[in-house]
Amino acid sequence: MRQIRQILCLFMLVFIIAPISASEHTDDKKGLDLQGVLFGHIKDAYEWHITDINGHPIVINLPVIVKSSTGWHVFSSAEFSEEKDAAGNRPGPYGLYISGSQDNENKICEVISGKEVRPFDISITKTVVVLFINSILLLICILIPARWCKKHRPEDPAPKGFTGLMTMFIMYIYDDIIKATLGKNTDRFAPYLLTCFFFIFLSNIMGVVPFPPGGGNLTGNITITFFLALCTFLITNFTGTKAYWKEIFWPDVPTWLKVPVPLMPFIEFFSIFTKPLALMIRLFANMMAGHAIALSLTCLIFIMFGINAVAGASMTVVSVLMSVFMMLLELLVCFIQALVFTMLSAVFISLSQVKEHAAE
């Protein structure tokens, strides 16, 4: 119980003192914007911030592609000013700016007839760049063992090194997760499920790496998890059998639960949407929370040094140990979350492949 209380106190320090300390040092040049550190890593951005050297930010500027009221514009995000104006906006070219308002925070906007409007935006943001990098790495990780398998026969000795590691991973997911769940339908859905697992696992691992090309919280972005859950939703329902849809709209329950009030069909139909929703929220929340906690423990050092040097020095040891523990735990979570998403997707797909029972 004592350890639990200490952990709770630690989180209270992070989430209660941090905002207060950040607000107190907003105008102080030596102050640390803790909220900016936490959400700057989690949120998407038009530039990739790497670090600060002597107070100067080191960033990778990304291309901005927007269609505003004056037409299409393509330019670098470096053209946006680092200094904010009185409204909290970062001015840029062509009447565009990065908004500081609550409704459109950190989004490119323009003013039309005195009203803030967001233009059509297809910019290459940090999340998009990380998506490209992870996709390229995924292709490399899969094509290398595929090339080995193409040149060898099944009776040849097992591969070693990276190819052997990838083969072990692929066979584990294929045999113990996909085949154990789908049975005869394994080969039909294995390509999608294997792609899901390795894409999520690689994205999770790259998010833990603190420097480019890692450091992007891809699976902590709800847009990415929404797309993955949508793919599972479409595959599950578009490949569903007649028996699957019959169990939804005319389940094997007493008639009074189906007519005149379609209670059970409504519940079954509603469950079609709750399953992918659970996939989306579970992956997003776990990965975002892991990154936030790890960063909060690091920021705790700066909070304590803001109080006094003794508190900062003593908390440094605790914070570093807790940060290392959280990073190791995050590596385990990276694998578990990819495995859970793949396993649940396989379960949902297998439920849609049900056959009608033969009449006795």
C-alpha distance (Angstrom), angle and dihedral (degrees) to the residues before:
residue distance angle dihedral
M1 . . .
R2 3.79 . .
Q3 3.81 91.4 .
I4 3.80 90.8 49.0
R5 3.81 90.9 52.1
Q6 3.81 90.6 50.0
I7 3.79 91.3 51.7
L8 3.81 91.3 48.5
C9 3.80 90.3 50.0
L10 3.79 89.4 50.6
F11 3.77 92.4 54.0
M12 3.81 90.4 46.1
L13 3.79 88.7 55.4
V14 3.80 91.0 50.0
F15 3.78 99.5 46.4
I16 3.82 100.5 32.4
I17 3.80 105.7 34.3
A18 3.82 94.2 37.1
P19 3.81 96.8 65.9
I20 3.82 90.9 43.4
S21 3.78 92.3 49.5
A22 3.78 91.8 46.1
S23 3.80 92.7 51.5
E24 3.80 91.8 47.9
H25 3.81 92.0 54.3
T26 3.77 99.5 41.5
D27 3.78 93.1 110.2
D28 3.79 95.6 31.8
K29 3.80 113.1 100.2
K30 3.77 90.1 -147.5
G31 3.78 93.6 47.3
L32 3.79 122.5 106.9
D33 3.78 120.6 -129.9
L34 3.80 95.7 -138.8
Q35 3.77 95.0 176.8
G36 3.79 89.2 51.2
V37 3.81 90.4 51.9
L38 3.80 93.1 49.8
F39 3.78 99.6 43.8
G40 3.81 94.3 33.4
H41 3.79 89.1 67.6
I42 3.80 95.7 43.5
K43 3.81 101.2 41.0
D44 3.78 127.3 72.5
A45 3.82 119.0 -106.0
Y46 3.81 142.7 -176.6
E47 3.80 90.2 -121.3
W48 3.78 135.1 40.4
H49 3.78 110.4 -123.2
I50 3.81 112.0 -153.6
T51 3.81 106.6 172.2
D52 3.81 145.0 -48.7
I53 3.81 123.0 -102.5
N54 3.82 116.7 -168.3
G55 3.78 89.6 -19.7
H56 3.81 93.8 -51.9
P57 3.81 115.8 116.8
I58 3.80 117.9 -128.6
V59 3.79 107.2 -147.4
I60 3.79 139.7 164.1
N61 3.79 106.6 -129.6
L62 3.80 113.9 -140.5
P63 3.83 130.7 -154.8
V64 3.80 118.1 -92.0
I65 3.82 116.4 -148.6
V66 3.81 115.6 -178.3
K67 3.78 139.7 151.5
S68 3.79 108.6 -142.6
S69 3.80 132.4 170.1
T70 3.82 88.3 -78.0
G71 3.82 95.6 52.1
W72 3.79 136.8 -99.4
H73 3.80 118.7 -17.8
V74 3.79 130.0 -173.1
F75 3.80 119.5 -174.7
S76 3.79 142.9 130.5
S77 3.79 122.1 -82.0
A78 3.83 86.5 -125.9
E79 3.81 87.3 80.6
F80 3.79 89.8 71.1
S81 3.79 110.7 92.9
E82 3.79 118.9 -113.7
E83 3.80 89.8 -144.9
K84 3.78 117.4 80.8
D85 3.77 123.0 -136.8
A86 3.80 126.7 -132.2
A87 3.82 91.5 -78.3
G88 3.81 92.5 52.1
N89 3.83 93.5 -107.4
R90 3.81 127.6 134.4
P91 3.82 106.5 -133.1
G92 3.79 120.4 -137.4
P93 3.81 140.5 169.9
Y94 3.83 128.4 -61.6
G95 3.81 91.9 27.5
L96 3.80 91.1 -64.1
Y97 3.79 125.5 131.2
I98 3.80 140.9 171.0
S99 3.76 103.8 -105.7
G100 3.77 123.9 -127.6
S101 3.80 94.4 -169.1
Q102 3.77 120.9 117.1
D103 3.81 95.0 -117.3
N104 3.82 96.8 49.2
E105 3.79 102.4 22.9
N106 3.84 113.6 171.5
K107 3.83 91.1 -1.8
I108 3.80 126.4 121.9
C109 3.80 110.6 -106.8
E110 3.78 141.8 165.3
V111 3.80 134.2 -159.1
I112 3.81 117.0 -112.4
S113 3.83 118.3 177.7
G114 3.79 90.0 -15.9
K115 3.80 92.8 -54.0
E116 3.81 127.0 111.8
V117 3.81 109.7 -120.2
R118 3.79 131.6 179.1
P119 3.84 113.5 -132.6
F120 3.80 124.4 -141.4
D121 3.79 100.5 -74.5
I122 3.82 125.8 -164.5
S123 3.80 96.3 155.2
I124 3.80 122.3 156.2
T125 3.80 97.6 -112.2
K126 3.79 129.0 -178.3
T127 3.81 91.9 -91.8
V128 3.81 91.4 51.8
V129 3.81 92.0 50.1
V130 3.80 91.2 49.0
L131 3.81 89.0 48.5
F132 3.82 90.6 54.1
I133 3.82 92.3 46.7
N134 3.81 93.7 48.6
S135 3.81 91.7 46.5
I136 3.81 91.4 52.7
L137 3.81 91.5 47.6
L138 3.81 90.0 48.3
L139 3.81 90.9 53.5
I140 3.80 90.6 50.0
C141 3.81 92.8 48.1
I142 3.82 91.9 50.8
L143 3.82 100.9 37.8
I144 3.82 94.3 52.5
P145 3.84 94.9 61.3
A146 3.83 90.0 36.3
R147 3.80 89.2 57.6
W148 3.82 90.5 50.4
C149 3.82 92.0 49.4
K150 3.81 90.3 49.8
K151 3.81 91.4 56.6
H152 3.81 97.6 43.3
R153 3.76 137.5 58.9
P154 3.84 125.2 -124.7
E155 3.83 91.8 -109.4
D156 3.83 92.9 56.1
P157 3.84 119.0 105.1
A158 3.79 115.4 -81.2
P159 3.82 116.2 -92.4
K160 3.78 122.4 -105.8
G161 3.78 135.4 -144.9
F162 3.78 120.7 18.1
T163 3.81 93.4 -13.2
G164 3.78 90.8 53.6
L165 3.81 91.5 48.6
M166 3.82 92.5 51.0
T167 3.81 91.7 45.4
M168 3.79 90.1 53.2
F169 3.81 91.3 50.5
I170 3.80 93.4 46.8
M171 3.81 94.1 48.4
Y172 3.80 91.7 46.7
I173 3.80 93.5 53.5
Y174 3.81 92.5 40.4
D175 3.81 98.0 47.8
D176 3.82 104.0 30.9
I177 3.80 101.0 34.8
I178 3.80 113.3 20.3
K179 3.81 101.8 30.4
A180 3.80 93.1 40.1
T181 3.81 89.3 55.1
L182 3.80 105.4 35.2
G183 3.80 101.9 32.1
K184 3.82 110.1 -179.5
N185 3.81 91.6 12.9
T186 3.81 93.4 58.4
D187 3.81 98.8 105.9
R188 3.80 90.9 47.9
F189 3.80 95.9 58.8
A190 3.82 103.4 20.5
P191 3.85 95.4 94.0
Y192 3.81 92.0 57.4
L193 3.80 95.4 42.7
L194 3.81 93.7 46.7
T195 3.80 89.5 49.3
C196 3.81 90.1 51.1
F197 3.79 93.5 50.8
F198 3.80 97.7 47.3
F199 3.80 94.6 41.0
I200 3.80 92.5 51.2
F201 3.81 93.6 41.6
L202 3.81 93.2 48.7
S203 3.82 91.8 45.4
N204 3.80 90.7 50.1
I205 3.81 92.3 49.5
M206 3.82 92.9 46.7
G207 3.80 89.0 51.2
V208 3.81 90.1 58.9
V209 3.83 92.7 52.6
P210 3.84 103.5 95.1
F211 3.82 98.5 -148.4
P212 3.82 136.7 49.9
P213 2.98 132.6 -44.2
G214 3.81 79.7 31.8
G215 3.77 128.7 44.7
G216 3.79 97.4 81.6
N217 3.79 114.2 125.3
L218 3.82 94.2 -142.7
T219 3.81 100.2 156.3
G220 3.81 88.4 41.6
N221 3.81 86.8 67.3
I222 3.80 110.1 91.3
T223 3.82 91.6 -148.5
I224 3.82 90.4 64.9
T225 3.80 94.5 46.2
F226 3.81 89.3 45.7
F227 3.82 90.9 56.3
L228 3.81 92.6 47.8
A229 3.81 91.5 48.9
L230 3.82 89.9 46.3
C231 3.81 90.3 55.2
T232 3.80 90.6 52.6
F233 3.81 89.6 46.8
L234 3.81 93.2 52.1
I235 3.80 94.9 44.9
T236 3.79 92.2 46.8
N237 3.78 96.2 50.9
F238 3.81 101.6 33.6
T239 3.80 91.6 52.3
G240 3.80 94.9 41.3
T241 3.81 118.1 127.4
K242 3.80 126.6 -124.2
A243 3.78 89.5 -104.2
Y244 3.81 89.5 55.6
W245 3.80 92.9 54.8
K246 3.80 91.1 41.8
E247 3.81 89.9 56.7
I248 3.80 88.7 52.7
F249 3.80 101.5 47.1
W250 3.83 99.1 25.6
P251 3.83 107.7 21.3
D252 3.79 122.5 -177.3
V253 3.82 96.3 -98.5
P254 3.83 133.6 113.9
T255 3.80 111.9 -62.2
W256 3.80 93.9 -119.5
L257 3.83 87.8 66.0
K258 3.83 89.6 58.3
V259 3.81 105.4 35.9
P260 2.95 141.5 70.6
V261 3.83 87.2 2.0
P262 3.84 109.7 33.5
L263 3.79 94.5 -144.4
M264 3.80 99.8 149.2
P265 3.84 95.9 40.1
F266 3.82 88.5 52.4
I267 3.82 91.8 50.6
E268 3.80 92.4 46.7
F269 3.80 92.5 47.0
F270 3.80 91.0 47.9
S271 3.82 89.7 52.7
I272 3.82 89.4 61.3
F273 3.81 88.4 71.3
T274 3.81 99.5 35.8
K275 3.82 93.2 60.0
P276 3.82 97.1 61.8
L277 3.80 89.2 37.6
A278 3.80 88.9 59.0
L279 3.82 89.9 49.5
M280 3.80 91.1 51.8
I281 3.81 97.3 46.7
R282 3.82 95.7 42.1
L283 3.81 95.5 54.8
F284 3.81 94.6 39.8
A285 3.81 96.2 47.2
N286 3.81 96.4 45.3
M287 3.79 95.8 48.9
M288 3.81 95.5 42.4
A289 3.81 92.4 47.6
G290 3.80 92.4 49.6
H291 3.80 92.4 54.2
A292 3.81 92.5 44.9
I293 3.81 94.2 51.1
A294 3.81 93.5 47.0
L295 3.82 91.5 50.8
S296 3.81 92.1 44.3
L297 3.78 91.6 55.8
T298 3.81 90.0 52.3
C299 3.80 92.9 47.8
L300 3.80 89.0 52.1
I301 3.81 88.4 76.8
F302 3.81 92.1 60.4
I303 3.79 91.9 45.8
M304 3.80 91.7 55.1
F305 3.79 93.1 45.9
G306 3.81 86.5 54.0
I307 3.80 87.7 60.8
N308 3.82 97.9 45.5
A309 3.80 140.3 -44.8
V310 3.82 94.9 -104.9
A311 3.79 93.6 55.1
G312 3.80 90.5 45.1
A313 3.82 94.2 50.2
S314 3.80 93.4 47.7
M315 3.80 93.5 45.6
T316 3.81 92.5 48.2
V317 3.81 92.3 71.7
V318 3.80 92.8 46.7
S319 3.79 93.2 44.9
V320 3.82 94.1 49.0
L321 3.81 92.4 48.6
M322 3.80 91.6 47.7
S323 3.81 91.1 46.2
V324 3.81 91.8 52.2
F325 3.80 89.8 48.1
M326 3.80 91.4 49.3
M327 3.81 92.2 48.8
L328 3.80 91.1 51.9
L329 3.78 89.7 46.8
E330 3.80 89.2 48.2
L331 3.81 90.2 56.9
L332 3.79 89.1 56.1
V333 3.80 91.1 46.4
C334 3.83 89.7 51.8
F335 3.80 89.9 61.5
I336 3.81 96.1 38.7
Q337 3.81 95.0 51.1
A338 3.81 92.4 49.1
L339 3.80 89.5 47.9
V340 3.81 93.7 47.5
F341 3.82 93.2 49.1
T342 3.81 91.5 49.4
M343 3.80 93.8 44.5
L344 3.81 94.6 48.7
S345 3.80 91.1 45.8
A346 3.81 88.8 52.8
V347 3.81 90.4 48.9
F348 3.83 93.1 49.9
I349 3.82 91.2 48.0
S350 3.81 91.9 47.8
L351 3.82 90.3 52.8
S352 3.80 89.5 55.8
Q353 3.81 91.2 53.8
V354 3.80 94.9 62.1
K355 3.80 118.0 138.4
E356 3.78 127.2 -143.0
H357 3.77 114.0 -96.1
A358 3.78 115.5 -114.5
A359 3.79 113.5 -107.5
E360 3.78 113.4 -105.2
